[in-house]
Amino acid sequence: MVDLSELFGEGWCVTLTQLAPAQALERMGVRDVTDVDDGMQLATERLEADGMQPEVLLLGRGLRDGWSLIVELEGTLGWVGRDRAVLEALSAGGRVAASAFEDPNQLMGHVAADGQVVCELDAITGRLPCAAADTEQTVGNLLSLGFSRGDEPTGQVVAAEVADRVVLALRAVTGVELQEEDFDGPWLGGLSAAGR
């Protein structure tokens, strides 16, 4: 299992969706989706540039079993992948979309199913602050890991390092276990002004 905090530091957002990468990037506000040979290097260069950029770079690629991974490392305009309208668009038509992000003092996840955000989770506390029906499979999977609605977390959530909790949550919701190699190599990408 990959440690996203170790991989990216304390500013990142990853989104998993059942849409093709180009389609997901378009729904996330990217106007011109293009091939990006070394997306992580480009993202690093943008972060090291002086001043705030007017748009953020989003990188996407296909994963296993029809899932796509979208990565963003510039949170100065807000994280596109945690935007409620974006998650609703990514999950429309009976799909699931899930995102996780880390900012200083925050490590959160959001889950959307069939066009609506069904829950958010706080990985630091191990809680699901938003109410959602117990019958929702996605929420049920999170509760079975030990995330809690009000009590103290239990099970795998307590046993996991805080940084690993969002990766466990993403896997519980999507079935995708992120690996370091998922972040290497060529990407599709483009700029988006969404997430403001």
Disulfide bonds with the S-S distance in Angstrom:
none
